[in-house]
Amino acid sequence: MASTVGKRVQKRRDILRAQGLRPVQIWLPDSRRPGFGAECARQARMTAEADRGDGELGEFLDAALDDLDQSPSTGEF
């Protein structure tokens, strides 16, 4: 049975490679780790405090949003 699964996985990988894709492995913080949520909250508070102290940031974000609202949506990046 493992060989059947292995063949399916290899076939899928071959298809993706034929489409010009390649596998990439990334490492992320473990969200199940104790203290993860508290650290996220701490960083969010620090970011919010920094944003409140930067008046130009709000103006920049508003201008960027206006620019997005005025540009035609093509569905592409």
N, CA, C and O atoms as a GROMACS GRO file, in nm:
protein
  308
    1MET      N    1   0.082  -0.120   0.000
    1MET     CA    2   0.000   0.000   0.000
    1MET      C    3   0.086   0.125   0.000
    1MET      O    4   0.052   0.224  -0.065
    2ALA      N    5   0.196   0.122   0.072
    2ALA     CA    6   0.283   0.240   0.077
    2ALA      C    7   0.336   0.274  -0.060
    2ALA      O    8   0.353   0.392  -0.093
    3SER      N    9   0.363   0.173  -0.141
    3SER     CA   10   0.415   0.202  -0.274
    3SER      C   11   0.310   0.270  -0.362
    3SER      O   12   0.344   0.354  -0.445
    4THR      N   13   0.182   0.235  -0.344
    4THR     CA   14   0.075   0.300  -0.419
    4THR      C   15   0.066   0.447  -0.381
    4THR      O   16   0.054   0.534  -0.468
    5VAL      N   17   0.072   0.475  -0.252
    5VAL     CA   18   0.068   0.614  -0.205
    5VAL      C   19   0.191   0.687  -0.255
    5VAL      O   20   0.182   0.801  -0.301
    6GLY      N   21   0.306   0.623  -0.245
    6GLY     CA   22   0.430   0.684  -0.292
    6GLY      C   23   0.427   0.717  -0.440
    6GLY      O   24   0.477   0.821  -0.483
    7LYS      N   25   0.366   0.628  -0.518
    7LYS     CA   26   0.355   0.654  -0.662
    7LYS      C   27   0.263   0.772  -0.690
    7LYS      O   28   0.292   0.855  -0.777
    8ARG      N   29   0.153   0.780  -0.615
    8ARG     CA   30   0.061   0.893  -0.632
    8ARG      C   31   0.129   1.025  -0.597
    8ARG      O   32   0.114   1.125  -0.667
    9VAL      N   33   0.202   1.024  -0.487
    9VAL     CA   34   0.274   1.144  -0.444
    9VAL      C   35   0.376   1.184  -0.549
    9VAL      O   36   0.387   1.302  -0.586
   10GLN      N   37   0.452   1.087  -0.598
   10GLN     CA   38   0.553   1.117  -0.699
   10GLN      C   39   0.489   1.169  -0.828
   10GLN      O   40   0.542   1.261  -0.890
   11LYS      N   41   0.376   1.112  -0.866
   11LYS     CA   42   0.306   1.158  -0.987
   11LYS      C   43   0.263   1.304  -0.970
   11LYS      O   44   0.280   1.385  -1.060
   12ARG      N   45   0.208   1.335  -0.853
   12ARG     CA   46   0.165   1.474  -0.826
   12ARG      C   47   0.284   1.568  -0.830
   12ARG      O   48   0.276   1.677  -0.887
   13ARG      N   49   0.394   1.527  -0.769
   13ARG     CA   50   0.515   1.611  -0.770
   13ARG      C   51   0.567   1.631  -0.912
   13ARG      O   52   0.611   1.741  -0.948
   14ASP      N   53   0.563   1.528  -0.992
   14ASP     CA   54   0.608   1.538  -1.131
   14ASP      C   55   0.521   1.637  -1.209
   14ASP      O   56   0.572   1.716  -1.289
   15ILE      N   57   0.390   1.632  -1.185
   15ILE     CA   58   0.299   1.725  -1.252
   15ILE      C   59   0.330   1.869  -1.212
   15ILE      O   60   0.337   1.958  -1.297
   16LEU      N   61   0.350   1.890  -1.083
   16LEU     CA   62   0.380   2.026  -1.035
   16LEU      C   63   0.513   2.076  -1.092
   16LEU      O   64   0.524   2.192  -1.130
   17ARG      N   65   0.613   1.989  -1.097
   17ARG     CA   66   0.742   2.028  -1.154
   17ARG      C   67   0.728   2.061  -1.302
   17ARG      O   68   0.791   2.154  -1.351
   18ALA      N   69   0.645   1.986  -1.373
   18ALA     CA   70   0.621   2.012  -1.515
   18ALA      C   71   0.554   2.148  -1.535
   18ALA      O   72   0.566   2.208  -1.642
   19GLN      N   73   0.484   2.196  -1.433
   19GLN     CA   74   0.420   2.327  -1.438
   19GLN      C   75   0.517   2.439  -1.398
   19GLN      O   76   0.479   2.555  -1.390
   20GLY      N   77   0.642   2.402  -1.374
   20GLY     CA   78   0.742   2.502  -1.338
   20GLY      C   79   0.752   2.532  -1.190
   20GLY      O   80   0.813   2.631  -1.151
   21LEU      N   81   0.693   2.447  -1.108
   21LEU     CA   82   0.697   2.467  -0.963
   21LEU      C   83   0.804   2.379  -0.901
   21LEU      O   84   0.847   2.280  -0.961
   22ARG      N   85   0.846   2.416  -0.782
   22ARG     CA   86   0.942   2.334  -0.710
   22ARG      C   87   0.903   2.330  -0.562
   22ARG      O   88   0.842   2.426  -0.512
   23PRO      N   89   0.935   2.223  -0.494
   23PRO     CA   90   0.899   2.214  -0.352
   23PRO      C   91   0.990   2.303  -0.268
   23PRO      O   92   1.110   2.315  -0.295
   24VAL      N   93   0.932   2.364  -0.166
   24VAL     CA   94   1.007   2.449  -0.074
   24VAL      C   95   0.962   2.414   0.068
   24VAL      O   96   0.843   2.401   0.094
   25GLN      N   97   1.057   2.400   0.158
   25GLN     CA   98   1.024   2.374   0.297
   25GLN      C   99   1.052   2.500   0.377
   25GLN      O  100   1.159   2.560   0.363
   26ILE      N  101   0.957   2.541   0.460
   26ILE     CA  102   0.978   2.658   0.545
   26ILE      C  103   0.952   2.619   0.690
   26ILE      O  104   0.874   2.529   0.720
   27TRP      N  105   1.018   2.689   0.779
   27TRP     CA  106   1.001   2.667   0.922
   27TRP      C  107   0.928   2.787   0.980
   27TRP      O  108   0.964   2.902   0.954
   28LEU      N  109   0.825   2.760   1.058
   28LEU     CA  110   0.743   2.864   1.118
   28LEU      C  111   0.741   2.848   1.269
   28LEU      O  112   0.766   2.739   1.320
   29PRO      N  113   0.711   2.956   1.341
   29PRO     CA  114   0.696   2.942   1.486
   29PRO      C  115   0.583   2.843   1.517
   29PRO      O  116   0.482   2.839   1.447
   30ASP      N  117   0.601   2.765   1.621
   30ASP     CA  118   0.502   2.665   1.662
   30ASP      C  119   0.392   2.735   1.741
   30ASP      O  120   0.414   2.775   1.855
   31SER      N  121   0.275   2.748   1.681
   31SER     CA  122   0.164   2.818   1.746
   31SER      C  123   0.106   2.739   1.863
   31SER      O  124   0.024   2.792   1.938
   32ARG      N  125   0.147   2.614   1.880
   32ARG     CA  126   0.099   2.533   1.993
   32ARG      C  127   0.190   2.547   2.114
   32ARG      O  128   0.158   2.498   2.223
   33ARG      N  129   0.301   2.614   2.096
   33ARG     CA  130   0.398   2.628   2.205
   33ARG      C  131   0.344   2.721   2.314
   33ARG      O  132   0.282   2.823   2.284
   34PRO      N  133   0.366   2.685   2.441
   34PRO     CA  134   0.320   2.773   2.550
   34PRO      C  135   0.382   2.913   2.534
   34PRO      O  136   0.500   2.927   2.506
   35GLY      N  137   0.300   3.013   2.554
   35GLY     CA  138   0.347   3.151   2.545
   35GLY      C  139   0.337   3.212   2.406
   35GLY      O  140   0.361   3.331   2.390
   36PHE      N  141   0.302   3.131   2.306
   36PHE     CA  142   0.293   3.183   2.170
   36PHE      C  143   0.188   3.293   2.159
   36PHE      O  144   0.214   3.400   2.104
   37GLY      N  145   0.070   3.267   2.212
   37GLY     CA  146  -0.038   3.366   2.205
   37GLY      C  147  -0.003   3.495   2.278
   37GLY      O  148  -0.033   3.604   2.231
   38ALA      N  149   0.060   3.480   2.394
   38ALA     CA  150   0.100   3.598   2.470
   38ALA      C  151   0.203   3.681   2.393
   38ALA      O  152   0.198   3.803   2.395
   39GLU      N  153   0.295   3.614   2.327
   39GLU     CA  154   0.396   3.686   2.248
   39GLU      C  155   0.331   3.756   2.128
   39GLU      O  156   0.370   3.867   2.093
   40CYS      N  157   0.234   3.692   2.065
   40CYS     CA  158   0.162   3.756   1.954
   40CYS      C  159   0.090   3.881   2.004
   40CYS      O  160   0.095   3.986   1.939
   41ALA      N  161   0.025   3.870   2.118
   41ALA     CA  162  -0.046   3.984   2.174
   41ALA      C  163   0.051   4.097   2.208
   41ALA      O  164   0.021   4.214   2.183
   42ARG      N  165   0.166   4.063   2.264
   42ARG     CA  166   0.267   4.164   2.298
   42ARG      C  167   0.314   4.238   2.173
   42ARG      O  168   0.322   4.360   2.172
   43GLN      N  169   0.344   4.163   2.069
   43GLN     CA  170   0.391   4.225   1.945
   43GLN      C  171   0.282   4.310   1.880
   43GLN      O  172   0.310   4.415   1.823
   44ALA      N  173   0.157   4.264   1.889
   44ALA     CA  174   0.046   4.342   1.833
   44ALA      C  175   0.030   4.474   1.908
   44ALA      O  176   0.006   4.578   1.846
   45ARG      N  177   0.043   4.470   2.042
   45ARG     CA  178   0.035   4.593   2.120
   45ARG      C  179   0.146   4.690   2.082
   45ARG      O  180   0.123   4.809   2.066
   46MET      N  181   0.268   4.637   2.068
   46MET     CA  182   0.382   4.722   2.031
   46MET      C  183   0.360   4.786   1.894
   46MET      O  184   0.390   4.903   1.874
   47THR      N  185   0.307   4.708   1.801
   47THR     CA  186   0.281   4.760   1.666
   47THR      C  187   0.173   4.867   1.670
   47THR      O  188   0.186   4.972   1.606
   48ALA      N  189   0.066   4.842   1.745
   48ALA     CA  190  -0.043   4.939   1.756
   48ALA      C  191   0.007   5.069   1.818
   48ALA      O  192  -0.031   5.177   1.773
   49GLU      N  193   0.090   5.059   1.921
   49GLU     CA  194   0.144   5.179   1.985
   49GLU      C  195   0.232   5.257   1.888
   49GLU      O  196   0.226   5.380   1.883
   50ALA      N  197   0.314   5.187   1.812
   50ALA     CA  198   0.401   5.253   1.715
   50ALA      C  199   0.318   5.320   1.606
   50ALA      O  200   0.350   5.431   1.563
   51ASP      N  201   0.212   5.253   1.562
   51ASP     CA  202   0.125   5.310   1.458
   51ASP      C  203   0.055   5.436   1.507
   51ASP      O  204   0.041   5.533   1.432
   52ARG      N  205   0.010   5.435   1.633
   52ARG     CA  206  -0.058   5.553   1.688
   52ARG      C  207   0.036   5.673   1.693
   52ARG      O  208  -0.008   5.787   1.680
   53GLY      N  209   0.164   5.649   1.711
   53GLY     CA  210   0.262   5.758   1.720
   53GLY      C  211   0.310   5.808   1.585
   53GLY      O  212   0.390   5.901   1.580
   54ASP      N  213   0.265   5.748   1.476
   54ASP     CA  214   0.312   5.785   1.342
   54ASP      C  215   0.195   5.835   1.260
   54ASP      O  216   0.126   5.757   1.194
   55GLY      N  217   0.172   5.967   1.263
   55GLY     CA  218   0.061   6.026   1.190
   55GLY      C  219   0.073   6.010   1.040
   55GLY      O  220  -0.029   5.998   0.971
   56GLU      N  221   0.194   6.010   0.988
   56GLU     CA  222   0.213   5.996   0.844
   56GLU      C  223   0.172   5.857   0.795
   56GLU      O  224   0.132   5.841   0.680
   57LEU      N  225   0.183   5.758   0.881
   57LEU     CA  226   0.147   5.622   0.841
   57LEU      C  227  -0.001   5.614   0.802
   57LEU      O  228  -0.035   5.555   0.700
   58GLY      N  229  -0.086   5.674   0.882
   58GLY     CA  230  -0.229   5.673   0.852
   58GLY      C  231  -0.259   5.740   0.719
   58GLY      O  232  -0.340   5.691   0.640
   59GLU      N  233  -0.193   5.852   0.694
   59GLU     CA  234  -0.212   5.922   0.566
   59GLU      C  235  -0.164   5.836   0.450
   59GLU      O  236  -0.230   5.828   0.346
   60PHE      N  237  -0.051   5.770   0.468
   60PHE     CA  238   0.003   5.683   0.364
   60PHE      C  239  -0.092   5.568   0.334
   60PHE      O  240  -0.118   5.536   0.218
   61LEU      N  241  -0.143   5.505   0.439
   61LEU     CA  242  -0.234   5.392   0.420
   61LEU      C  243  -0.365   5.436   0.355
   61LEU      O  244  -0.419   5.365   0.270
   62ASP      N  245  -0.415   5.554   0.394
   62ASP     CA  246  -0.536   5.605   0.330
   62ASP      C  247  -0.513   5.631   0.182
   62ASP      O  248  -0.599   5.599   0.099
   63ALA      N  249  -0.398   5.688   0.147
   63ALA     CA  250  -0.366   5.715   0.007
   63ALA      C  251  -0.353   5.584  -0.071
   63ALA      O  252  -0.398   5.574  -0.185
   64ALA      N  253  -0.291   5.485  -0.009
   64ALA     CA  254  -0.276   5.355  -0.076
   64ALA      C  255  -0.413   5.291  -0.099
   64ALA      O  256  -0.437   5.232  -0.205
   65LEU      N  257  -0.502   5.302  -0.002
   65LEU     CA  258  -0.636   5.247  -0.017
   65LEU      C  259  -0.713   5.319  -0.127
   65LEU      O  260  -0.782   5.256  -0.207
   66ASP      N  261  -0.700   5.451  -0.131
   66ASP     CA  262  -0.765   5.528  -0.239
   66ASP      C  263  -0.713   5.483  -0.375
   66ASP      O  264  -0.789   5.470  -0.470
   67ASP      N  265  -0.582   5.460  -0.383
   67ASP     CA  266  -0.522   5.416  -0.508
   67ASP      C  267  -0.578   5.280  -0.550
   67ASP      O  268  -0.606   5.259  -0.668
   68LEU      N  269  -0.595   5.190  -0.455
   68LEU     CA  270  -0.652   5.058  -0.486
   68LEU      C  271  -0.797   5.070  -0.532
   68LEU      O  272  -0.840   5.001  -0.624
   69ASP      N  273  -0.871   5.159  -0.467
   69ASP     CA  274  -1.012   5.177  -0.503
   69ASP      C  275  -1.027   5.232  -0.644
   69ASP      O  276  -1.127   5.205  -0.710
   70GLN      N  277  -0.930   5.310  -0.691
   70GLN     CA  278  -0.939   5.374  -0.821
   70GLN      C  279  -0.884   5.289  -0.935
   70GLN      O  280  -0.914   5.315  -1.051
   71SER      N  281  -0.804   5.188  -0.904
   71SER     CA  282  -0.744   5.107  -1.010
   71SER      C  283  -0.838   4.993  -1.048
   71SER      O  284  -0.906   4.936  -0.962
   72PRO      N  285  -0.842   4.960  -1.178
   72PRO     CA  286  -0.929   4.850  -1.222
   72PRO      C  287  -0.878   4.716  -1.168
   72PRO      O  288  -0.758   4.693  -1.160
   73SER      N  289  -0.970   4.631  -1.132
   73SER     CA  290  -0.933   4.499  -1.081
   73SER      C  291  -0.914   4.403  -1.197
   73SER      O  292  -1.005   4.380  -1.275
   74THR      N  293  -0.792   4.348  -1.206
   74THR     CA  294  -0.765   4.251  -1.313
   74THR      C  295  -0.758   4.110  -1.260
   74THR      O  296  -0.756   4.014  -1.337
   75GLY      N  297  -0.755   4.096  -1.128
   75GLY     CA  298  -0.741   3.964  -1.070
   75GLY      C  299  -0.599   3.912  -1.075
   75GLY      O  300  -0.573   3.797  -1.042
   76GLU      N  301  -0.506   3.998  -1.117
   76GLU     CA  302  -0.365   3.958  -1.125
   76GLU      C  303  -0.284   4.037  -1.024
   76GLU      O  304  -0.326   4.143  -0.976
   77PHE      N  305  -0.168   3.984  -0.993
   77PHE     CA  306  -0.077   4.053  -0.902
   77PHE      C  307   0.035   4.115  -0.979
   77PHE      O  308   0.123   4.178  -0.920
   0.00000   0.00000   0.00000
